[in-house]
Amino acid sequence: MHRAARLLAADPHGLGGAVVRAPPGPERERWLETLRSALPSGTLWRRLPPGIGDDSLLGGLDLAATLAAGRPIARAGLLAEADGGIVVVPMAERLPAGTASRLAAALDAGTAVDRPARFGLILLDEGEADETVAEALADRLAFRIDLNGLAEPPPAEPEPVSDAPEPDPVGSLCALAEAFGIASLRGPILAVRVARALAGDGPIGRAEIVAAGRLVLAPRATRLPAPEEPRPETAEAPPADAPQEQPRAETTDPSAAETPDDVVLEAVRAAIPPNLLDQLLAGGRRLTAAKSGRVGQAAAARTGRPVGCRRGDPRRGRLDLLATLRTAAPWQALRRTGEETRRIVVRRDDLRIRILKQRTETTTVFCVDASGSAALERLAEAKGAVELLLAEAYVRRDRVALVAFRGTGAELVLPPTRSLTRAKRGLSGLPGGGGTPLAAGIDAAVAVALGVRRGGSRPAIVLLTDGRANVARSGEGGRARAGAEALQAARTLRAAGLAALVVDTGTRGEDARAVADAMGARYLKLPRAEAGQLSAAVRAAL
């Protein structure tokens, strides 16, 4: 962790910065102090105030000087003032989307309103369960550091000695990114820069590639590389009287059984923390806010967290006085006449009201495959996860619902609720067995989720299934038709813009993964999922 701080201090703008996930406390302050002490003397250090406006961030009118002079006078923004230094963003998980996009644009261009603004960005993520740092901004930063309960790791063991030539750094890091499911090219680009910084003036070797992969690529992983398939064993020994075949000459050196790329891959894989699934799901696709109903009205609320301002009537919102004065200031010289006695002339078009964002509750819709011989095991997992989530619903103001599908159709076993008594009553009598009407189950979950969204809540669907549909919507059997209808239902879910997580409860992952891909959902392979694991994964996905 401190190694990343020292690397970042050497090239803040080139490496972008870091996302530091930790609550306020000594661990976080110790890491920041390590970074600050490694920076050259006199390096600028700025903290981004919550709710900062564009004028303060990028630059704009100097309000006092403009009012005094009667003409527009510009001033530099915080980003231009931090040129060559570090910008620290507290509570980065609550950063408004507009501010995040402006920070990303400044990182890309190195300027802010035609002023130099080359800085390193530190996003302090306090780890709230229902909020994460904007991925578009985090993607531009080299390091993602989780300090929650983590101590400084021991020194890494030396890499295995290999007689093979040193791998190509660019090719190796790109191959690593592909193996770990990293789609963005910024990951391997930043990893190459880190490897170059580690190597100094010398060539980039295997040790630098491994270190860069561990520091940059491992925290970005969206999947674990698939293990190599074991070689099939011979079915039976040849008869004793059969002629012995001469063994072929071995052309491959036994010491080269593990290629250099495999050595690097395994070393980076070892750097992924045990709770990888939770961390991967935490970066999942978020549900966009609806434009109608109570969710769409949240921007016009009179309570909540300020996220900006807009032109409006103060009788229908809260007046943003500073934004109003900034809008009126450039026009004062034209508005002052001989008969005007007011020092500042404010007109209706200058009035600005605050945009306040309210928190919307989350409703998790569990869609459980209750068919087949393993139904009791799957239902037990779902019941345990639902009860664990309900125990937290009182604090997070969240709800859960349960849809089960078996036989020839699906049913809503538990409507959206946060009542423990009602949930346990509905879960206790849940039956199992029969066919797998997967399309009907997805349709029912989508209907519940859309109703939840119309009511002002944020829905998310958790589908527990092996993906092997064998009952069509009409109730007739047939795997081909049932599978096609299931994929069609999954694509309908995706088109509705619903966040989803597919938990594969089968022994083969092809069918469930195909359903997850069709619905644009996160995929979680848990053939023997514990209730605690599933609950943690769902919380991270939301």
N, C-alpha and C positions, 0 to 999 in steps of 0.2 A: 504494500500500500504506500509506504513512504518512498519506495523506489519510483513509483509513478509521480509523486510530488517533485522529486528531484529532476526527473526527465522533463516535466512540464515547466519547471523553472528555467530550464536551458532554452526552451523555444515555446513560449506561451501561445503566440499566434499561429505558429506552424502546426502545433498539435491541437489547437482549438481550445482545449480545456478538459474539464472532468465533471462528471455527475457524481456527487458524493451523497450517498443515501445513508442517513443517520439522523436521529433526533438531536436537538441541542444538548450538548454535554461535553465532558472532557475528551472523549475519543475524537469527536469532530474538531474541537478546538486544537487538539494536539496535531491532527493532520494539517489543518490550516497553518499552524505555526511552523510546521516542517516546511511547507511550501514557501511561506513568507521568508523564513531564514535562508532558504536556498536561492532566493531571487537576488539579483545584483542590488547593491545599496542604492537607494533612491528610487526604486521601481514604484510606480504609482499603484495604489490599492484603493478601489472604490467599491462601495456597497450600493446595490440597486434598491431604492426605497420601494415599498409596496405601493401599488397603484400609481406608479410614475406615468406622467403623460408624455406625449410625443415631443412637446416642446422641450421638456427637461431631459428626455432621453437622447434625442437627435439634434436638438438645437432649435431655436426659434426666436421669438421676440423677447427682448429684455423689457419686462413690463414696466418697471420703475423708470428706466432710462427713456423708454418710448413715451410714457406719459409726460415726463419732464421736458423732453425735447420737442414733442409734438410731431415726430416722424419715426418711422420704423427703425429700430436699432436691434441688430441681431446679436445673439450670444451663442457660445458653443454649448453643446449638450454634454451629458455625462459620458457618453461613449467617446467623443472627441477628447474630452479632458483625460480619459484613461488611456490615451494612445501610448503604446509601448508598455502597458501595465496589465493589471488583473482587475476584472469586474466580478464581484461576488453577488450572487442572486439568492437571498434567503427565501424559503418557502417556494422553491421553483416549481413544485407540483401545482401551485395555484396561479402560476403566471398566465395572464390572459393570452389568448391565441394571437392577438394583434401585436402585443409586445414581443412574444416569442418569434414571430415572423420578422420583425424589425431587427432583433438581435441576430437572427440567422442571416439576413441580408447584409448586415454590417460585417459579420464574420467572413462572408464570401467576398465582399468587395473591398474590405479593409478601409472603408470610408463611411462617414455619416454626414449627409448633406454637404458633400464636397470638402469635408475636412478629414484629415487622416485619422483613422480609428482602428489601429491594429492592436488587438488586446487578446488576452486569454480569458475564458469564461469559466467560472466555477458555479455550478448549479447545486444548491443545497436542497436535497430532497428529504423532507422530514418523514417520509415513509407512511403517509396516510393511506389507509386501506383502499379508499375509493378514488384516489387521485394519483396521477403519475406525471412525470415530466414529458412535455411534448416530444414525440419521437423525432420529428423533423429537426428539432434543435439539438437533442441528445446525439443524433447521428453525426453531427459535425464535430463532436468532441471525442478525443482519442480514448479517454479512460472512463470507465464506469466502476465506481468503488462502493462497496457495501460495507459499512463499518458496524452494522448491527451485531453486537456480541462477538466481533471478530478481533482477535489479537494479531500482532504482526507475525506472519508465517515464518517458520524456520528457513534458513538458507536452503535454496534448491539443491538437490543432489546433482552431481555432475552427470552430464549426458553420456549415454553409452558410447564407447569408442567404436568407430566404424571406419573401415578402410575405403568406403565409397567416397567419391568426390563430393565436395561441398555442394549442396543444392542451390539452384537459382533462387535468390530471395524473393523476387517478384512472383515468379511462377509458383513457388512453394506457398507463399502467403495467400495467393489467389485460390490455390487448390484447397487450402485450409478453410478459407471463407466459404467455398462451395460445399465442402464436407459438412460444415456446421450450419448450413442453411442461411448464410448471411447474404441477402440479396443486394444490399447497397454496396456500391464500389468504394464508398468512403471508408469502410472498414479496412480492407486491404491496403488502401492508399495510406491511411494513418498508421497502419501496422508497419509498412515499409519505412515511413519516417521515423518511427520508434526504433526499428532495427538499425537504421542508419545512425541515430543518436547513440545507441548502445555500442556500436562498432567504432565510433570515433573516426579516426583517420584510416583505420585498417579496413580490410574486406569484411563483408557481412558473412558470418559463418552460421553453422547450425545452431549454436548456442544463442546467438542474437535472434534468429528466426523463432526459436522456441519461446524465448522471453517475450518477444513482441506478440506472438500468438496468445500467450497466457495473459498478457496485460490488456490487449486490445480486442482480440477476436473471441476469446472464451466468454467474456461477459455478454457478448452480442449474440451468442448461439441461439438458434431457434429449434435446433434438433441435435440429437447425438448421432455421430456417424454410425452407420449400420455395421455391426461386427461381420467379419468374414465368415462365409458359410463353411461349416466343417466338411472335410472331404468324406464322401461315402465310403463305408467299409466294404470289403469284398463279401459277397453273399456266402460263399462256402469255399473251402479249400479244394484244390484240384485233387483228383485221385492219385493214389500213391504210385500206380503204374504209368501215369501219364508222363510224357517226356517233359523234362524241365526246360523252360525257356531261359535263355541266357539273359541276365539283367542288362538293361541298356546302360550305357555309360552316362553318368550324371554330369550334365554340362553346367550345372549351377553350383557355385561355391556355397557350402552350407552356411558360412558366415554371413552370406548376403540374403538369407531367407527373409529377413525383415529389411525392407528397402529404407533408404533415408527418409522418404516421405512418411512411412509408417512410424518411424521413430519420432518424428516431429508430431505426427497426429496423436500418438499415444501420450506424448508429453503435454500437449495442449489439453487433451481430454482430461488428464489428471488434475488440471487446474480448475475445472468446472466444479463449483460447490455442490454438496449433496442435494440441496434444495433447488436444483436446476429447474425442475418443472414449474415450481411456483414463480421463479424469476422469469422464465420464458413466458408464462401466461400473463404476468404483470405487464408485459409489453404488447398485449393483444389489442386487436382492433376495438376501438371504443365506439359506442353508439352515438351517432350524431343527434343533436337535439331536434325534436319535432318542431314544426312551424305553426302548429295549431294546438288548441286545447290549453290546459294549464301549463304544460311545458313551454309552449310558444309564448305564453304571457309572462314568463318569468323575467324577461328583460324589462318589462314595464312595471315591475314590482317596486314598492316603496321601501322594502327591507332587503338586506342581502349585502354581498360583497361588491364594492364598486369595481367596474371593469372598463370604464370609459365614460364618454359623454356624447350627447347629441343635441341638435336643435329641438326645442320644445317649449311647452307652456309650464311654468313652475307650479301652476295649480294642478297639474297632472303628473307631477314628479318632484324630485328634490333638486333645487337650484345648485348648480356648480358655479360658485361665485368667481373663482380664479379663471376658469375657462371662459366665462362671460366677459370678464375684464380683458383677457387676452384677445378675444374677438373684437372688442370695441376699440382697443387702444390704437390701432393704425389709422382710424378714421377721425380722431379727435381734431386734427388741424382743419379738416373740411367741415366738421359739424359745429365748430365754435363760430358764432356770429357776434355782432356787436350787442345784441340783446340777450345773448345766452350767458347766464350767470353760473351755471353748474360747471364744476371743474372737469367732471367726466360725464359725457353724454352717452347714455346707453339706450339703444332702441330695441324694438321687439325682436328683430332678426338676430340680435347679438345674444339673446338668452340661450343658455345651455343648461340642460338638466342631466343628472347622473344616470348612467345605465347600471343597474344593480342586478346581480346574478344570485338567484336562490339555489340552494342545494336540492336536487330532486332525489327522492328515495329510489332504491333499487329493488326490483322484484325478480327473483331467480325462479325460472320455470324448469323444474326437473321433469324430463321426459324419459321414462324408464321402460326398457324392453322387459316385459314380464312374461315372456314366452320361453318354452324349451325346458330342458332338464336342469339348467343352472339358474332358473328364475329365482329360487329362494335365496341363493347367495347374492345375486344382483340386487334384489329387493332389500336385503339386509343392509347392503352397502348404502343404498339410497336413503333408507330410513335413518341410518346413523348420521349421514351427512346433513340431512334436512334438520334433524334435531340439534346438531351442533350449530348450524347456521341460525336456527331460531333462537338459540340461547344468546346470540349476539344481536338479534333484531331489535331488542329494546334500546340498546345503546346506539346502533346505527340507523334506526328507524327504517329498516328494510323488511321485506316480506318474501315469502316463498310460496310456490304452488307446485303441485305434483300431478303429472299426466302419466297414465300407464296404458300401454297398448299390448294386446294379446288376442288370440283367437282370430276374430274377423274385424276388429275395430279398436278404437281408443276411447278412454273415458277420463274425465277430469275428477280425479280422486280427491284432490285437496285444492279448493279455490285459493287465490292469493290471500295469505293471512300471516300474522305474526303471533298468533295465539298458540302456545305450547299445548294446551289441553285439546284444542280442536285438531291440531296437527297429529298428535299421538292417536286420537280416536280414529282419524281417517287412515293413518298408516297401519294400524293394527289389523284391520280387516282386508288388506290388499291381497287379492288372490294371485296365482301364478299358473303358467302352463299354457299349451296351445301353440298356434301358429304365430308368425311374426309379421303383422301388418304395419311395416315401418312407415310407409307413406301416410297412413291414417294417423299414426302417432305424431309425425312431424306436422301434419296439417293441424291437428288439435293444439299442439304447442304453439304454433304460429298464431292461431286464433286467440289463444289466451294472452300471448305477448302483445298482440296488436291492441287488444282491449285494455291491457295494462298501460300501454303507451298513450292511448286516448284519454285515460284517466289521470295523466300527468306524471306517472312513474317511469323509470328507466328499466326496460325489461332486458333480461339475458336468459338464454336457453342453454341448459345443460342436458345433452342427450347421452344416455347410457345404453349402449347397444353393441352387438357384434357386427351389425350392418348386413346380416344375411337375411334379407327380406324374402318371404315366400308366400305372402298373401296380398293380393291386389286390393285396391280401394273397393271394388265390388264384392269382396269377400271370397273370391275364387282363388284357388291355389295356382302356383306357377312361378318359378323363380325369375324367369326372364322378364315377364310383365311386371311382377312385383318390384324387381330391382330397378327397372326403368322408371316406374312411378315414384319410387323412393328418391331417385336422383332428381326427378322433376320437382318433387316437393322441396328438396334441399335447395334447388336453384330459386324456387319461389321465396324461401326464407331469406336467401342472400339478397334478392331484389328488394325485399321489404326493409333492408338495412338493419337487421336484428343481429346483435352480438350473440355468438354461440360458441360452445365448447363441446366437442365430441369425446366421450370417454369410452375407449374400446375395451369391452369386457370379454372379448373372445380370445381364442388362442392364435388366430390368424388375423393379421391387420389389414389385408388388402381391401376387404369390403368396407370396413368402417372408415378407413382413410379416404376411400373414394367418396363416401358420403360427406366427410369433413371438407374435402376439396371442393365439392359441388356447392356447399353452403358457405364457403369462405370462412370456416370456423377453425379454431385451434384444435389440435389433435393430441389426445393424451392416452398413452398405452398403459392401462392398468388392468391386467387380467385378474389380479387378486387385490383390488384396491381396498385399503382400509378406510374407514369412515373419516378418520382424522386427516389422512392424505387427501382425500377427495374434497373435504371441506376447505382445507388450506388452498388447494388448487383453484377452487371456485372463487374464494375470496380474492386471490391474486388476479384471476381473470376479470373480475369486476372492477 
